[in-house]
Every structure is written in C-alpha cells, then in structure tokens.
C-alpha cells in the first residue's frame, strides 16, 4: 500500500529522489530528460550539464552539500560555512579550545 502511495506522489515531472527522513519524494521539478532535479542528479550518478565528467564529493567544511572535485579548492575559499568559521575565529572574544580541560 505504501509503495502505491509513493508511486502516485512521484508522478508527473517531480524529482524521483525519495527523502527517507521526510517520508516523501523531493518536491523539485525534474531536469528535462532525467528522473531527478538538479539537486539530486549527483546522488543518482548522473553527470550535470555544468560538469559532465566531474565527480562530486561532500564539502569538507560542511558535508550537507556536495562539490565537484575539480572545484574543491575554489569552493572551500568561498563556502558560506568557512566564511562563518573564519569570522568567528577573528572575533576578539574567540579562544580556541577554551572549554577543554588540561590532561
């Protein structure tokens, strides 16, 4: 019964990627000619138009998103999470490992 419900919800041009933690399909539209949206093509191993042969890996700063291997060094410099981290470390009140107890 649940499989029928899944199939019915993923009809039309909706992305076919199933979000287990939300118990539903992705709500984005499919990229023409594929079953997935632009956000989930890398999960399915489908090359994207921007980088047809580039392998994607999780961002080393924030693994919640992926980056093409050939653009990894560039991305780490401009990643929002990296900028936030650098701003925090530059703050006058920041002290690395302030809450660690000495051994």
C-alpha positions in Angstrom: 0.0 0.0 0.0 2.8 2.4 0.9 4.6 1.6 -2.4 1.4 2.6 -4.4 1.3 5.9 -2.4 4.9 6.6 -3.2 4.4 5.9 -6.9 1.3 8.1 -7.0 3.1 11.0 -5.3 6.1 10.9 -7.6 4.1 11.3 -10.8 4.5 14.0 -13.4 7.7 15.9 -13.7 8.5 15.7 -9.9 12.0 14.6 -8.9 12.1 10.8 -8.2 14.5 11.0 -5.3 12.9 9.7 -2.1 13.7 11.6 1.1 13.7 8.9 3.8 13.9 11.3 6.7 10.8 13.2 5.4 9.0 10.1 4.1 8.3 11.8 0.7 9.7 12.5 -2.7 11.7 15.6 -3.5 9.4 18.5 -4.5 11.6 20.0 -7.2 10.9 19.6 -10.9 13.0 17.1 -12.9 15.7 18.3 -15.2 14.4 17.6 -18.8 15.4 14.1 -20.0 16.2 12.8 -16.5 14.3 11.5 -13.5 15.9 13.8 -10.9 16.1 17.5 -10.2 19.4 19.4 -10.3 20.0 18.9 -6.6 19.8 15.1 -6.7 21.5 14.2 -10.0 24.8 13.6 -8.3 23.2 11.1 -5.9 22.0 9.1 -8.9 25.4 9.3 -10.6 24.0 11.4 -13.4 26.5 13.9 -14.8 25.4 17.5 -14.8 25.5 19.9 -17.7 27.9 22.2 -15.9 30.4 19.4 -15.2 29.6 16.4 -17.3 32.5 14.3 -16.1 33.2 15.8 -12.7 32.9 13.6 -9.7 31.1 15.2 -6.7 32.3 14.8 -3.1 30.9 16.2 0.2 32.2 19.6 1.1 35.0 19.2 3.7 33.7 22.3 5.6 30.0 21.4 5.6 29.1 17.9 4.4 25.4 18.8 4.0 26.2 19.8 0.3 28.5 18.4 -2.4 31.1 20.0 -4.6 32.8 18.9 -7.9 36.3 17.6 -7.3 37.8 19.9 -9.8 36.3 23.0 -8.0 37.0 21.9 -4.4 39.9 24.2 -3.6 37.9 27.2 -5.1 34.8 26.2 -3.1 36.5 25.9 0.3 37.6 29.6 0.0 34.0 30.8 -0.7 31.9 28.3 1.2 29.5 30.1 3.5 30.3 27.8 6.4 34.0 28.5 6.0 33.4 32.3 6.0 31.3 32.0 9.1 34.0 29.9 10.8 36.7 32.5 9.9 34.6 35.4 11.1 34.1 33.6 14.5 37.8 32.9 14.9 38.6 36.5 14.1 36.3 37.8 16.8 38.1 39.3 19.9 36.2 37.0 22.3 37.1 33.8 20.5 39.6 31.4 22.1 40.2 28.0 20.5 39.6 25.1 22.9 38.7 27.4 25.8 36.5 24.7 27.4 38.9 21.8 27.2 40.3 20.6 30.4 44.1 20.0 30.7 45.3 16.5 31.0 
